[in-house]
Amino acid sequence: MFIHWGLYAQLGRQEWVMNRERIPVDEYEKLADTWKPKPMAARDWAKLAKEAGCRYMVMTTKHHEGFCLFDSELTDYNAAKCGPGRDLVAEYVEAAREQDLRIGFYYSLMDWHHPDGARCAKDEDARRRFVDYTHGLVRELCTNYGKLDIMWYDMNWPLDVEGWESEKMNAMVRELQPEIIINNRSGLPEDFGTPEQHITAEEGNRMWEACMTTNDSWGYTPIDKNWKTAGEVVGMLRQVAAGGGNLLLNIGPTPEGDVPPETAAIFQQVGKWLAKYGPTIYDATDPMPQEYLTTGAFTRKGQTIYFHCNRWPGKELAIGGLRNEVLAARFFDGKQIEFTQQADRLVLHSLPAEAPDPLATVIELEVSGEPRQELGAGCVLLDEI
C-alpha cells in the first residue's frame, strides 16, 4: 500500500496542485495551520492493508510541497508544530507495526517550499544549505522511528547525483538502517526499480516494484472518478508476479485521514480474492515465456503454472501455444478438470457455464519440461509435443 497524504488533501486536486495552479508559497503554507486530521487515521489504513493482503506500506513523509509529516528540529514547517499538532509519521509507524507490516518512507528530494529548493541548481551556497537540510531530514527519518524497511526517494530535480551527494546520503541511510532497501530515484540504481503507472520488469533479474493509482490521482482528488476495478487490480497482481516484481497500490486519504470508499472497496475485494488465490501470486514468481491470450495469462512456480482466467469463455476453454505436455489440470481448489491436448492446443472441457470467480478464476496445470507458451503470428501448428 502506497499512501499519499499531505496539505494538498485539503484542496482535493491532486498532490501537484501547488505547482499546477501556481499557488504562491505564502498562500499555500497557510494550509499547514488549517489541517486537522483525526488521531491515528493510519490504523484504518494498516487494517485495510492487512485485509487486502499487503505485506508492506510506504507513506509520504514529505512530498514536493515541502511539508514534513514528521517532527523535525530542522524546520517548523512540519505536522508536529503546525495544524495537526503531532507526528503523523510516528502514528503511521505505530499502526504498521500493530499489523505486522513492513515500513517504507517516501521522501521527495524536490521541495517547492524551501527557498533554496530551486535556487540550489545555480547557486553553490544555496546548494550546500539545501543538501545539508535534505541529508539532515533523511537522517532524522532513519534515526527516530526504529527499524525501517524501505527508503523510497522521489523527484531528484533540480540536481544530479553529484549535486545531491546521493552516494554519501545513501551510505548514511545504510549505516543507520543496515537492513533497508533503497529505490532508484536518488539518481543511483540502488536496490530496486520503480516503474510508475505501468508494469515493466527490470532487466537482469533486478528487483522492481510498479507503483499504481486506484484512480488517476495520487493525492485525494474527489473529482477524479476514473476508478480501477478490483478485476483490473487482480490483473496487475498477476502481471507483476509473472515478472518477479511487486505492486505498490496507492490510497489518497481525505484531509481527515479517511480512505475514500471507492478505494477501500477495491482493496477489500482484492483481499478476498487473495485469501483464496494468494499462493498463485505470492509464491508463483518464476519467469515463463508467454504471449497474449484473450482469456487470461499465467504465473508459474516450478513445474506448476497457474492460468488466471479473467474472461470466462463458458464450458470449454482453449489455450494455444503451450509447449509442454500437461500432466494434470484442476481448479485451484483441487477439483479435477477434463482436458485434451494436441500439438500446441490445450482444451479444457466440461467447465461451469459461468465463471467460478468474477475477478479471475485460477486453473492449475502440472506440466513437464520448462514451461513456455509461444504462439507467433501464424496459424500453422508447431511441432508436436
N, C-alpha and C positions, 0 to 999 in steps of 0.2 A: 504494500500500500504506500503510495506517494501522497503526501499531504502538502498542499499549497495553501498557506494561511498567512495573512498579514493585514496591514492597514487597508489595502486595496479591497478587501472583502466588504468594507463599509460602502464602497461606491458601486460594487456589483457589476463592473465592466472589465473584467479580466485583470490579471496581475501586471500588465503593461500599461495600465490606464494613465499613470503619471506621465509616461513618455508619449503615448499615443495622443493624449489630449493636451499635451504641453502645459500641465498644471505646474505653476511656479512652486519652488521649494517651500517658500514661506506659507503658501496656502495649503500645500499638501501636508506639511508636518503638523498642522492643526488636528489632523486625523488621529495623531498619537494620543491626544488627550480625550477624544470622544469615544475611543474604542473601549468597550466594557464587556468582554466575553465572559460567559458563565464559568464558574470554577470547574476545573478538571473535566473540561469538554473532551479531552484526549482519552478519557476512559471509554467513552462511547465509540471513538474511532478504533481503539485497540480491541474492544469486544467484537466490533464488526469485522475487523481484520481477521481475528481468530475464527470467527464463524464462517468467513469466506474462504478459509484455507490458506491465508497468507502466512508466511514464515518470518517476515521482517517488515519494518516500516522505515520510511525516510521522510523527514519533516523539514520544511524550510525554516532554518534558524535565522537567516537574513536573506531577503530577496533583493532584487535590483533597486527597490525603493530605499534601501539602506537602513531600515528599521530593524533593530535586533529584537528577536522574541525572547532573548535571554538577558539575565542581569550581567552588566559589564562595568568594569572600572574604567573603560576607555572611552565611553560615550554615554551621555544621558538620554540619547535617543533610543531607548530600549523599554521593553514591556514592564520591567520592574519599577522604573522611575516615571513612567507615563500612565496613561489611562488604565491599562489592565491592573497595574499595581502589584504585579507578581511575575515570577519567572515562568513563562509558558513552556519553555524548553524543558525545564525541570519537571513540569506536570506531564509532559509527553513521555519523558524517560520513565517516570514512575509508572505511568499507565502501560507502556510497552512491557516493562518488566513484570507487571502483575499478570500479563497474559503470556509470559514466556516467549516474547517476540524479540528478535534481534533488532538492534537500534542503528539507524543511519541518520546522519546530519547532512542536510543540504546547506550549502553556503555559496552565495553569489559573490564572486570577486568584483564584479561591476557594482558601482554604487552611485545612484543619481543624487543622493542627498549630501554626501561628503563634499566639501569644497574642493578637495584635491582629486575627486573621483574621475574627472575627465582631464583636468589640468596636468595630471601626472604624466601624460604621454609626451608633453612638450617642455616640462619644467622639472629639472632634476631634483630641486629641493622639494617640490610637491610630490614627486615620485617616492623620494625617501620617506617622507612623512606618511604617505598613503600605504606604502608597502609595510612599513613598521606597524601601522594601525591594523592592516589586514592580518599580518602574521600574529599580532597580539590577540585579535579576536579569535583566530583559529586556535591559538594556544589556550585561551580560556575555554573554548568548547571541548578541547581534548583533555582538559585538566579537571573541570568542575563537575563532571557528570558520571564518573565511574567508567566502566568498560564500555567502549563503543565498537561497533562492527563495521561501519561504512562511513567514509568521508566522501560526500557527493558534491564536488565543486560544480559551479555553473558560470558561464559568461566571463571569459578572461579578457574581454575588451576593457581598456584600450592598450594593454601592454602585451609583450610577448613573454616567452618563458624566462628569458634573462631579466626582463623588466620586473616581473612578479617575484623573481628569485624562487621559482617553483621547486627546484631541487632542494634548496635549503628548507623551504616551508614543509615539504612532504617528508623530509628526513626528520624534522621536528615532530610531525604527526606520528610517524612510526616509532620514534623514541618514546613518546608519551603513551601511544596505543599500539603495542607491538603486534597484536593480532588483527589489526584493522586492515580492510581493503580499501583502495582509493581508486576513484574513477579517472577518466581520461580528459577531464575538462579544465585542468590547470595548465594545459598545453603539453603535458607529458603523457605517454601512453599508460603508465602505471599498471593497475591490475585488471581493469575491465573496460570494455567499450559501452557506449550509451546511445544507440540509435534512438531517435526521438520521432514519435508519430509514424514510425514504420518499423517493420520487423525484418532485420537483416543480420544474419550471423556474421561474427567476426572471422577473419581468416586465420589459419594456423592453430585451430583449437583454442583460441584465446577466449577468456571469459567475456560474456556480454549480457546486457540487460536492456530490453526495449521498454522505454517509458512512454506510456499512452494515457490519453484522457478518456473519461467516460462520456463527455460530450465533445465539444471542440475547444474547451477552455480549461486552463489550469486553475486559476483562481475563481472564486464564487462569481457566477455570471447567470443570474436567473433568466435573462432574456435569451440565453442560448438554449434552445430546445432540441438540439440535434443529438439526442441521447443514443448511445450504442445499445444494442440488445444484449441480453445475457448470452444468447447464442453466438453473437459476434465475439464476445469476450472468451467464451469457451474455445472458439476457433483460434483466437490469438494464443491461448494457452497451449493448444496442440502445436501450433506453428513454432512457438519458442522452444517447446520441449523437443520437437523434432530437430531443431537447430542447436540444441545443447545450451540454450540460454534461459534467462529469467524474464518474467513480466512484472514491471513496476506500474501498477494501475492507480490512477490519481483520484483523489477526492478533493473538492474545493469547499471547505466548510463555510457556513454563513458567518457573519460577524460575531454572532453569539457562540459559534462553535458547533452548531448542529450540522449533521450530514444531510444534504438535500435528499428528499425521499426517493427521487429517481435513482440517485447514486446508490443509496442504501439497498434498494430493491435489486439492482444489478449484482452487487456484492453478495447479497443473501441467496439469490438464485444460483449464482455460480458456486457458492459454498455448498449448497445442497447437491449439486452435480458432482463436485469434487469429493464429497463424502462417499459417493458411490464409486466414482471412477478415478479417484486420486492416483492410484498406482500407475495408471496409463499416462500420467503427466509427470509426477514427481520422480518415478523410477524408470521411465522409458525415454531416455535422452541419448541413446546410441544413434549415431548418424545412419542414414539409409538413403540411397538414391531413390527419388520418386518424382513423378510427374503429375500434372493436374488431372483430376477426375471430377466429374460433375457432382458425385455423391459424397465425397469426403477425402480424407487423407490419413496418413499413417504416423504413429510413433513406434518406437522399437526398443525392446530390451533383449539383447542377445538374439536367440532364435525365435523369440515371440514378437510378433508385430500386431499392433492394435489399429484397426481401421475405425476411425471416428466418422461415422456416417451422419452428416448434418442435413442431408436432403434424402429423406427416406423414399425409395422408389416403389415400395409395395412388397408383394410376396416373393419377388425374385430380385437379387442384387448381383450384377456382373461387375467384376473388377478386371480391367485389362492391364496387361503389361507386367504382371507379377512373374518374375523369372525364377521362382523357386517352387519346388514341389510342396504342396500343402499337406501336412500330416494330420491336422485336426483343425476344426472350426467350431467356435462356440461363442455364445454371448458372454459378456464379461461376468455375468452371474453364474456361469458354468453350464447353462443349457446348451446341448449339442445342436449343431446346425448341419443339415444335409448339404453336400456340395458335389459338383463335378468340375473337373479341370482338364482342359485340353490346350496344349501349347501355352500361349500367353493369355489365356482367358479362364478366369475362375468364376463360377456361377454358384451362388448360394440360393438354396431352394426352400420352399415351404416356410417363408418368413411371415410374420404378422402383417396384416394389411396396413396398419398404422404404425408409426414409429414408436417403439417402446419408450424412448426418451425424446422429448421435443427439442432439447438443446443439441444433443448429439448422442446417438446410440453407439456403443463401442463393441466391436466384434473382434475377438481374439483369435489369431491364426498362429499355429505352430508350423514352422517351415524348415526345410533342410537347406543347408548352404548359407552363404552370406546374403541376407535379404536385400533385394533390389526390385524396383518396379520401374520399367522403362518402356516407353511407347513409341516415341518419334512421331513424325507427321504422316507416315504411310499407313495403308490399311492391310498390308500383307502380314500374316502371322509370322513371327520369328521362329527360330529353331525350336524343335520340341524340347521339353524339359528333360 
